[in-house]
Structures are given as structure tokens and as C-alpha cells.
Amino acid sequence: MVVICLVMQKTCLLLAILSLGCHRRDDSALTRRLQALLDDKEYFKLENQYNAARDDLSLKDRLYFAAFVDNAFNRNEACVAEVDSSLREVLPDTVRSRLLLIQEDSYFKLGEYARAAHNDSMIIAAKALDSSMLSDVANDLLIRNALKNTAPQQVSITDSTTVPWTKDAIGLIELPVGIDRQAVNAIFDTRANISSITKSYAEKLHLRLFDVSYTEGAGITGIQFKVGLGMADSLYIGKLLMRNVVFQVMPDSILYIAPIKFQLNIILGWPAIAGLREIRFYKEGRMTIPKVSGAGIGGHNLALDGLDPVLALVSGKDTLPFHFDTGAGTSILYSTYFEKYRAEVRKTAIKKNQSFGGAGGVQKKEVYILPVLRVGLGGRAVTVDSVSVVTDKIFPGEKFYGNIGRDFMNQFNEITFNFTDMYVRGN
């Protein structure tokens, strides 16, 4: 069985920065507790504890933690302002670089590419990070510099739009989109950090191409490869118009799934997906983007780790963060989950070798097959059968508990993604 998990993943730079440890002037038990949650990417617990304790924090610490919380929950203007205020203080170079990096991420999401590039340049000049981190920042700087003279992505939602969705030959969700007055199908992939397109399709659809080459990678396999960059001046989803949509331009061979002889051509990912504000998927095969977003759920269960969506699911008496991936047919549990539930996994699961495929190739890994995964979303119990549990880390410094795929989505007749109030709701 080949599990397709297409992830145009940004490097794990944010995690590496956070794990440096923060030498804070106020080293109280409260700030240490909040920093530990931030280091572990426990964004949901961090927000709850920060909100409960913010009046007990100094202004400096309040701004610092607020910037990370607002970035995680897609409040990017607030994050930018908080970092600007924080940087007026005298800070250690590592803390300053950390704040510049989180602000750079918010600038990118806002389409303020020149400012994102400026932050990257300051981080590189400061040389407060190790060589591998600086290499990652330099890679991001190539992207930001290529885009710095372009306008931000714009989305015009003048009315509610409903389009059909289908599954392609390998089970990936496809939507009809219009580019350059041509109708094509695009894969809907929440873990594609930047929307992607093959070189041949970029030329066919007359994308504006930039003279840049940088490194990307497929998350599940860790394979790295060189890609370019392009922009669709307009993209239609039904009646909805998007302008200035950024795409990674990839060699056709990278998006060719050799074991099953299948060519992928267009993947709709971030930040295009977030620009839609709210998406409602219906199991029978339609998708609606409402003109007016629905009411929130009274809290968050969706966050962003850079450009990776993170979903909070209840597991027993705890709430755990998982990657959320509509481009993966099946869910996978990471080594973090294995370490937490080692005794249960070894008692109930079956060990076997399994192939994992992504952009660039396929790899085999030894896994446990858990007969059933039981989690909760919004008060509803959900069970997913036959879930793979890997025992070794896929990513350096891995913190999340797994990658939740379409086998989870399939448990709902309707599932809503809201990127304004940051929640996922299933019915």
C-alpha cells in the first residue's frame, strides 16, 4: 500500500529557533511554563494559559508571547505590531532573531514580501543562529526577494460559491479552477505550504515565471529538490476570483508518482487556501465557499505552525496537536504519539514495513498498524481504522502527534474549515 502524502513543506526552522531556549530577563515560573509550551508547539494550551495569566506578565513578556499566539492563530497584523513593539527593547540576539522570524512569517502570509525579505536579511546579518538555520533563512530569502515587487494575493468573494469536488485516480481531492481562461482540476492540499504546479502546466497556463531556484522537500520522505516560482494573475473557483496567486513551479518528474504511473499537475495549497476564509466540504461531492463566514465555535481547534495547519484533537483526557492534511489519504501517527502511548501501541498494534510516497519519491519505513484510533473533535467521538504509527522521527525536533488525513474527514457528512476564527467543525 502506498500512502500519498504530498507536502511542499517549509523547513523546520521555526521549531529549531524555538528550541534554542530563551534566556529571558524575567525567568519566573510563569514565563518558564509558557516558554515550555511554546517550545513544544502546544499552541492551544499556550493560548489558554497566556490569556489566563497575561495580567501577571510584564509588558515585555506579554508582547513576546502575544506575538507567537497571534501568529499561530492567523492574526498576522497583530503579530507584526507586537514584534515591532518588542524590538524597541534591548534583547539578546537570539531572542531578537526569534521575533524577527515569527514576524517574517506573518509578513509572508500578508503578502508583504519585501518586508519579509528585509527580516530575513537582518536575521542573516545578525549571525545569531547556527549555520543550518541560517541556510534555511537564506533559502526563504530567495522566495521573498523574487516576490518583493509583486502585489499581495487578493480574494474577491462577492457571493457564495459552490463547486463539485471529485477524487482523482489515486483518491486525492480535486477542484475545478480556471486559470488563463482554461479549465483545469487542482488538488486541494492543506499541507502544501505553497501552491504547486508542474513546469509544463505553468507554461500551458501562462503563469508569470520568476528567475529563482530554491530548495523544497517532501515531508514524509524528507527528499529535497530544486523548484522555481510563478504567479497566476487570476484564478477562479466558481464565481470566486483570486489574484496574484503564488505557485511553486516544479519539474514534472517531481510530481510524477512512479510506482503507480500517475502525474500530478496542480496543487492548491497555502496561502491560497487561507485566503478563501471558510470552506465547507460535503461528503456527497460539493464544496461551498460562503460569502459570509459562519459563527465560531467559542474557541480554536485550528492553528498554523508556519504554513502547516495544526488540528487539536482530544485523546483520552488530553488534547493533542496533529498536522491536518487533506492531501493524505490515510492518517499517520508520529513517533511522539508512539512515545506517549508506547505500551498501548505495542500491545494492540501489528508491526510491518510500509511504503510512504510523496513529491520526489517513495521510502519504506517500519511501522505499527494500530487497529483503531479514537479521538474527539468538537465533542464528537471519531474512530479511524488501521492507522500507521512510526517509531522514528520524520522531522528533526518533531513535536506533533501525527498527520490527520482524509480517512478522518470521511467520518463527517460535512466538515468546515474556518481560517478567520481558526476552527474545524464536523457534522
For each residue, the residues with C-beta under 8 A, 3 or more apart:
1: 354 355
2: 257 259 260 355 356 357 362
3: 220 328 329 330 332 354 355 356 357 388
4: 170 171 172 257 327 328 329 357 358
5: 191 218 219 220 325 327 328 332 356 357 358 403 405
6: 172 187 189 191 192 218 264 267 327 328 358 359
7: 189 191 192 193 218 219 220 325 327 358 359
8: 192 193 194 196 216 218 248 267 269 359
9: 191 193 216 217 218 219 308
10: 13 140 193 306 307 308
11: 136 139 217
12: 15 16 395 396 397
13: 10 16 17 101 133 136 137 140 306
14: 17 18 101 102 105 305 306
15: 12 18 19 41 305 395 396 397 399
16: 12 13 19 20 132 133 136 396 397
17: 13 14 20 97 98 101 129 133
18: 14 15 38 39 41 98
19: 15 16 39 397
20: 16 17 94 98 129
21: 39
22: 35 94 95 98
23: 92 94 95
24: 27 31 35 61 95
25: 60
26: 31 57 58 60 61
27: 24 31 32
28: 31 32
29: 32 33
30: 33 34 53 56 57
31: 24 26 27 28 34 35 57 61
32: 27 28 29 35 36
33: 29 30 36 37 49
34: 30 31 37 38 46 49 50 53 61 65
35: 22 24 31 32 38 39
36: 32 33 39 40
37: 33 34 40 42 45 46 49
38: 18 34 35 41 42 46 65 68
39: 18 19 21 35 36
40: 36 37 399
41: 15 18 38 305 310 321 399 400
42: 37 38 45 46 321
43: 46 47 69 72 73 303 305 310 321
44: 47 48 300 301 303 312 319 321
45: 37 42 48 49 319
46: 34 37 38 42 43 49 50 65 68 69 72
47: 43 44 50 51 69 72 73 300
48: 44 45 51 52
49: 33 34 37 45 46 52 53
50: 34 46 47 53 54 65 66 69
51: 47 48 54
52: 48 49
53: 30 34 49 50 56 57
54: 50 51 57 62 65 66
55:
56: 30 53
57: 26 30 31 53 54 61 62 65
58: 26 61 62
59: 62 63
60: 25 26 63 64 86 89
61: 24 26 31 34 57 58 64 65
62: 54 57 58 59 65 66
63: 59 60 66 67 82 85 86
64: 60 61 67 68 82 86 95 99
65: 34 38 46 50 54 57 61 62 68 69
66: 50 54 62 63 69 70 78 82
67: 63 64 70 71 79 82 83 86 99 102 103
68: 38 46 64 65 71 72 79 102
69: 43 46 47 50 65 66 72 73
70: 66 67 73 75 76 78 79 82 106
71: 67 68 74 75 76 79 102 105 106 304
72: 43 46 47 68 69 303 304 305 310
73: 43 47 69 70 300 303 304 422
74: 71 109 274 304 419 420 422
75: 70 71 78 79
76: 70 71 79 80 106 107 109 110
77: 80 81 106 110
78: 66 70 75 81 82
79: 67 68 70 71 75 76 82 83 102 103 106
80: 76 77 83 84 103 106 107 110
81: 77 78 84 85
82: 63 64 66 67 70 78 79 85 86
83: 67 79 80 86 87 99 100 102 103 106
84: 80 81 87 88 103
85: 63 81 82 88
86: 60 63 64 67 82 83 89 91 99
87: 83 84 91 96 99 100
88: 84 85
89: 60 86
90:
91: 86 87 95 96 99
92: 23 95 96
93: 96 97 126 128
94: 20 22 23 97 98 128 129
95: 22 23 24 64 91 92 98 99
96: 87 91 92 93 99 100 126 128
97: 17 93 94 100 101 123 126 128 129
98: 17 18 20 22 94 95 101 102
99: 64 67 83 86 87 91 95 96 102 103
100: 83 87 96 97 103 104 119 122 123
101: 13 14 17 97 98 104 105 119 123 137
102: 14 67 68 71 79 83 98 99 105 106
103: 67 79 80 83 84 99 100 106 107 119
104: 100 101 107 108 116 119 120 123 140 144
105: 14 71 101 102 108 109 116 306 307
106: 70 71 76 77 79 80 83 102 103 109 110
107: 76 80 103 104 110 112 113 115 116 119
108: 104 105 111 112 113 116 144 271
109: 74 76 105 106 271 274 307
110: 76 77 80 106 107 152
111: 108 151 152 153 244 271
112: 107 108 115 116 152
113: 107 108 116 117 144 147 148 150 152
114: 117 118 144 148 149
115: 107 112 118 119
116: 104 105 107 108 112 113 119 120 140 144
117: 113 114 120 121 141 144 145 148
118: 114 115 121 122
119: 100 101 103 104 107 115 116 122 123
120: 104 116 117 123 124 137 138 140 141 144
121: 117 118 124 125 141
122: 100 118 119 125 126
123: 97 100 101 104 119 120 126 128 129 134 137
124: 120 121 127 134 137 138 141
125: 121 122
126: 93 96 97 122 123 129
127: 124 134
128: 93 94 96 97 123
129: 17 20 94 97 123 126 133 134 137
130: 133 134
131: 134 135
132: 16 135 136
133: 13 16 17 129 130 136 137
134: 123 124 127 129 130 131 137 138
135: 131 132 138 139
136: 11 13 16 132 133 139 140
137: 13 101 120 123 124 129 133 134 140 141
138: 120 124 134 135 141 142
139: 11 135 136 142 143 214 215
140: 10 13 104 116 120 136 137 143 144
141: 117 120 121 124 137 138 144 145
142: 138 139 145 146 212 213 214
143: 139 140 146 147 212 214 229
144: 104 108 113 114 116 117 120 140 141 147 148
145: 117 141 142 148 212
146: 142 143 210 211 212 229
147: 113 143 144 150 210 229 231 246
148: 113 114 117 144 145
149: 114
150: 113 147 231 244
151: 111 154 243 244
152: 110 111 112 113 244
153: 111 242 243 244 245 246 271 272 275
154: 151 242 243 244
155: 240 241 242 243 275 276 277
156: 240 241 242 243
157: 161 240 276 277 289 291
158: 239 291
159: 239 291
160: 288 289 290 291
161: 157 237 238 239 240 288 289
162: 238 286 287 288 289
163: 175 176 237 238 286 287
164: 176 285 286 287
165: 173 174 175 188 281 285 286 287
166: 173 174 185 285
167: 171 172 173 174
168: 171 172 174 185 187 262
169: 260 262
170: 4 257 260 262 329
171: 4 167 168 329 406
172: 4 6 167 168 187 189 264 327 329
173: 165 166 167 187 188 189 326 327 406
174: 165 166 167 168 185 186 187 188
175: 163 165 185 186 188 237 268 287
176: 163 164 183 184 185 237
177: 183 184 185 186 235 236 237 266 268
178: 181 182 183 184 235 236 237
179: 182 184 205 207 232 234 235 236
180: 205 206 232 234
181: 178
182: 178 179 204 205
183: 176 177 178
184: 176 177 178 179 201 205 265 266
185: 166 168 174 175 176 177 266
186: 174 175 177 266 267 268
187: 6 168 172 173 174 192 264 266 267 268 327
188: 165 173 174 175 268 273 287 326 327
189: 6 7 172 173 192 267 268 269 325 326 327
190: 269 270 273 309 324 325 326 327 417
191: 5 6 7 9 219 269 308 309 323 324 325 326 327 328 403
192: 6 7 8 187 189 195 196 267 268 269 270 327
193: 7 8 9 10 269 270 306 307 308
194: 8 246 247 248 269 270 271 307
195: 192 245 246 247 248 266 267 268 269 270 272
196: 8 192 227 247 248 249 250 255 266 267 269 359
197: 201 202 205 207 230 247 248 249 250 265 266 267
198: 201 202 249 250 251 252 255 263 264 265 266
199: 202 203 228 249 250 251 252
200: 203 204 252 265
201: 184 197 198 204 205 265 266
202: 197 198 199 205 207 209 230 247 249
203: 199 200 206 207
204: 182 200 201
205: 179 180 182 184 197 201 202 232
206: 180 203
207: 179 197 202 203 230 231 232 247 249
208: 230 231 232 233
209: 202 228 229 230 249
210: 146 147 228 229 230 231
211: 146
212: 142 143 145 146 228 229
213: 142 226 227 228
214: 139 142 143 226 227 229
215: 139 224 225 226 227
216: 8 9 224 225 226 227 248 250 359
217: 9 11 222 223 224 225 360
218: 5 6 7 8 9 221 222 223 358 359 360 361
219: 5 7 9 191 222 358 394 395
220: 3 5 7 332 356 357 358 363 394 403
221: 218 356 357 358 360 361 362 363
222: 217 218 219 363 394 395
223: 217 218 358 359 360 361 363
224: 215 216 217 360
225: 215 216 217 250 251 254 359 360
226: 213 214 215 216 251
227: 196 213 214 215 216 248 249 250 251 254
228: 199 209 210 212 213 248 249 250
229: 143 146 147 209 210 212 214 246 247 248 249
230: 197 202 207 208 209 210 246 247 248 249
231: 147 150 207 208 210 244 245 246 247
232: 179 180 205 207 208 235 242 244 245 247
233: 208 243 244
234: 179 180 241 242 243
235: 177 178 179 232 241 242 243 245 272
236: 177 178 179 239 240 241 242
237: 161 163 175 176 177 178 240 242 276 289
238: 161 162 163 289
239: 158 159 161 236
240: 155 156 157 161 236 237 276 289
241: 155 156 234 235 236
242: 153 154 155 156 232 234 235 236 237 245 272 275
243: 151 153 154 155 156 233 234 235
244: 111 150 151 152 153 154 231 232 233
245: 153 195 231 232 235 242 272
246: 147 153 194 195 229 230 231 271 272
247: 194 195 196 197 202 207 229 230 231 232
248: 8 194 195 196 197 216 227 228 229 230
249: 196 197 198 199 202 207 209 227 228 229 230
250: 196 197 198 199 216 225 227 228 254 255 359
251: 198 199 225 226 227 254
252: 198 199 200 255 256 263
253: 256
254: 225 227 250 251 359 360
255: 196 198 250 252 263 264 265 267 359
256: 252 253 262 263 264
257: 2 4 170 260 261 262 263 264 357
258: 261 361 362
259: 2 355 357 362
260: 2 169 170 257
261: 257 258
262: 168 169 170 256 257
263: 198 252 255 256 257
264: 6 172 187 198 255 256 257 267
265: 184 197 198 200 201 255
266: 177 184 185 186 187 195 196 197 198 201
267: 6 8 186 187 189 192 195 196 197 255 264 327
268: 175 177 186 187 188 189 192 195 272 273
269: 8 189 190 191 192 193 194 195 196 272 273 307
270: 190 192 193 194 195 273 274 307
271: 108 109 111 153 194 246 274 275 307
272: 153 195 235 242 245 246 268 269 275 276
273: 188 190 268 269 270 276 279 417 419
274: 74 109 270 271 277 419
275: 153 155 242 271 272
276: 155 157 237 240 272 273 279 289 419
277: 155 157 274 289 293 418 419 420
278: 289 290 293 294 416 417 418 419 420
279: 273 276 287 288 289 416 417
280: 287 288 289 290 414 415 416 417
281: 165 287 409 414 415 416 417
282: 285 286 287 288 413 414
283: 410 412 413 414
284: 413
285: 164 165 166 282
286: 162 163 164 165 282
287: 162 163 164 165 175 188 279 280 281 282
288: 160 161 162 279 280 282
289: 157 160 161 162 237 238 240 276 277 278 279 280
290: 160 278 280 293 294
291: 157 158 159 160
292:
293: 277 278 290 418 420 421
294: 278 290 416 418
295:
296: 299 418 421 423
297: 301 378 421 423 425
298:
299: 296 423
300: 44 47 73 303 312 421 422 423
301: 44 297 311 312 313 377 378 422 423 424
302: 309 310 311 312 324 417 418 419 422 423 424
303: 43 44 72 73 300 309 310 312 321 422
304: 71 72 73 74 307 308 309 310 422
305: 14 15 41 43 72 308 309 310 400
306: 10 13 14 105 193
307: 10 105 109 193 194 269 270 271 304
308: 9 10 191 193 304 305 323
309: 190 191 302 303 304 305 323 324 325
310: 41 43 72 302 303 304 305 321 322 323 324 400
311: 301 302 321 322 323 324 377 404 424
312: 44 300 301 302 303 319 320 321 322
313: 301 319 320 322 375 376 377 382 404
314: 318 319 320 375 376 377
315: 318 319 320 374 375 376 401
316:
317:
318: 314 315
319: 44 45 312 313 314 315
320: 312 313 314 315 337 401
321: 41 42 43 44 303 310 311 312 399 400 401
322: 310 311 312 313 400 401 402 403 404
323: 191 308 309 310 311 400 402 403 404
324: 190 191 302 309 310 311 403 404 424
325: 5 7 189 190 191 309 328 403 404 405
326: 173 188 189 190 191 405 406 409
327: 4 5 6 7 172 173 187 188 189 190 191 192 267 405
328: 3 4 5 6 191 325 331 332 403 405 406
329: 3 4 170 171 172 405 406 407
330: 3 386 387 388 405 406 407
331: 328 373 384 387 388 402 403 404 405 407 408
332: 3 5 220 328 356 387 388 389 390 402 403 405
333: 337 338 370 373 387 388 389 390 401 402
334: 337 338 390 393 394 398 400 401 402 403
335: 338 339 390 391 392 393 394 398
336: 339 340 398 399 400 401 402
337: 320 333 334 340 341 345 389 401 402
338: 333 334 335 341 342 345 368 389 390 391
339: 335 336 342
340: 336 337 401
341: 337 338 344 345
342: 338 339 345 346
343: 346 347
344: 341 347 348
345: 337 338 341 342 348 349 368 370 389
346: 342 343 349 368
347: 343 344
348: 344 345 370 371
349: 345 346 368 369 370 371 389
350: 368 369
351: 366 367 368 369
352: 366 367 368 369
353: 364 365 366 367
354: 1 3 364 365 366 367 369 388
355: 1 2 3 259 362 363 364
356: 2 3 5 220 221 332 362 363 364 365
357: 2 3 4 5 220 221 257 259 361 362
358: 4 5 6 7 218 219 220 221 223 361 362
359: 6 7 8 196 216 218 223 225 250 254 255
360: 217 218 221 223 224 225 254
361: 218 221 223 258 357 358
362: 2 221 258 259 355 356 357 358
363: 220 221 222 223 355 356
364: 353 354 355 356
365: 353 354 356 390 392
366: 351 352 353 354 390 391
367: 351 352 353 354 388 389 390 391
368: 338 345 346 349 350 351 352 388 389 391
369: 349 350 351 352 354 386 387 388 389
370: 333 345 348 349 373 386 387 388 389
371: 348 349 385 386
372: 383 384 385 386 387
373: 331 333 370 383 384 385 387
374: 315 381 382 383
375: 313 314 315 381 382 384 408
376: 313 314 315 379 380 381 382
377: 301 311 313 314 380 382 424 425 426
378: 297 301 424 425 426
379: 376
380: 376 377 426
381: 374 375 376
382: 313 374 375 376 377 408 411 426
383: 372 373 374 411
384: 331 372 373 375 387 407 408 411
385: 371 372 373 407
386: 330 369 370 371 372
387: 330 331 332 333 369 370 372 373 384 402 407
388: 3 330 331 332 333 354 367 368 369 370
389: 332 333 337 338 345 349 367 368 369 370
390: 332 333 334 335 338 365 366 367 394
391: 335 338 366 367 368
392: 335 365
393: 334 335 396 397 398
394: 219 220 222 334 335 390 398
395: 12 15 219 222 398
396: 12 15 16 393
397: 12 15 16 19 393
398: 334 335 336 393 394 395
399: 15 40 41 321 336
400: 41 305 310 321 322 323 334 336 403
401: 315 320 321 322 333 334 336 337 340
402: 322 323 331 332 333 334 336 337 387
403: 5 191 220 322 323 324 325 328 331 332 334 400
404: 311 313 322 323 324 325 331 408
405: 5 325 326 327 328 329 330 331 332 408 409
406: 171 173 326 328 329 330 409 410
407: 329 330 331 384 385 387 410 411
408: 331 375 382 384 404 405 411
409: 281 326 405 406 412 415 426
410: 283 406 407
411: 382 383 384 407 408 426
412: 283 409 415 426 427
413: 282 283 284 427
414: 280 281 282 283 426 427
415: 280 281 409 412 424 425 426 427
416: 278 279 280 281 294 423 424 425 426
417: 190 273 278 279 280 281 302 424
418: 277 278 293 294 296 302 421 422 423 424 425
419: 74 273 274 276 277 278 302 422
420: 74 277 278 293
421: 293 296 297 300 418
422: 73 74 300 301 302 303 304 418 419
423: 296 297 299 300 301 302 416 418
424: 301 302 311 324 377 378 415 416 417 418
425: 297 377 378 415 416 418
426: 377 378 380 382 409 411 412 414 415 416
427: 412 413 414 415
